[in-house]
């Protein structure tokens, strides 16, 4: 295992343990989250064990783990496109480690329907969306660990909006998505090409599917197509796809030559 991979796994593990510890203190007990099977269009199956009570919405979370393992084993420039930069490997491995953690956390939420698990699921979503911003900034500003740490700390602290208002998490998540879209478009203009443009378009399409399908979970259940494989299930499929497209986009930028200052778009 490469030193950067070990370092990335340790950093994500420490940050995740910190979030778990904070949630366990009860500081977010007053945060509004949706808990209960009634919030899902997929009907629970009483004959199955609790960790598979909603089989499709449970098993889809294993895709995050498989995605994380796949990208941990891939070179920094993406499959078949090695890049030598140690910083690129670390950035990729942190993102992959986030996927490894996120899958089990979401599965825990679905299986237990506990308030603490739902809060942790929401909270960890924010730094995942913040990491592509840090990754894009590294293309222009180089290796700046303090900047990466500041972005992640700001992202984690933004969950305080959920403590202040019932819709605070949605506001924080919307701000993260808007910032990611803006930063990735900027990075594509400066460093991208046709392939990165395709990955960016597919990622944005997947992000839209993630949001819309999750919000319309119950409404879509009236259609036969969404009665077994519900909108919530397909939203998670879109979430995994946007994760994968983000990897493809960002690693593609790393194997492209950086434009000289006089040719960069202002």
C-alpha positions, 0 to 999 in steps of 0.5 A: 500500500502506497504511503499516500493511501495509508495517510488518506485512509487514516485522515478519513478514519480520524475525521469520521471518528470525530463526527461519530463522537460529536453525534454521540454527545447528543449535540445534534439531538434537536436536528430534524431528520426523517426517521421511519420506514414511512419516509421510503416508498419501498415497503419493508419485508418483515421476513428479512433481517433488519439489515435487509428490511428494505433489500434494494435500498440496503444493498445499493449501499454496497456499491459505494464500498465497491467504488471506493475499493476500485478507485483506491486500487486505480492509479492517480490518473485513472485506470490505465493512465498513471500520474506520478504526482503524490498529491494527486494520489492522496487527493484520489485516495481521500475521496475513495476512502470517503466512499468506503465510509459513506456506504456503511453509514447509509446502510446503518441509517436504513437498517436502524432508522435511528436519529443519530445514524440519520444525522451522521449520514447527512453530516458526512454528505457535506465534506464529500461534496466539498472535496472536489472543490479542494481537488479543483483548487489544487490544480491552480494553487498546487499542494496546500494541505492547510487550504484542504483542511480549511475547506473540509472544516468549513464544510463540516461546520456548515451542518450547524445550519441544520441545528438552527433551522429544520431546512438547514441541511438542505440549504447547506447541501444546496450551497455545496452543490452550487459551489461544486458546479461552479468550481468544476466548470472553472477547472474544466475551462482552464484545464479540461478537454473533450473527455473531461467535458463528457465526464462533467456533463454526466456527473451533473446529469447524475447529480440532478437525478440524485436530487430529483429521484430522492425528492419524488420517491413517493410520487414516483411509486404510483408508476409500476416501474418505480414500485420495487426499484423505487425513486430512492433506490435510483437516486442512490444509483445516480449518487454512485454514478456522480461519485464515479464521474467526479473521479473520472473528471478530476483524474482526467484533469490531472493527466493533462498538461497545465496551461502556462499563465499567459494562456489561462482563462481569467 
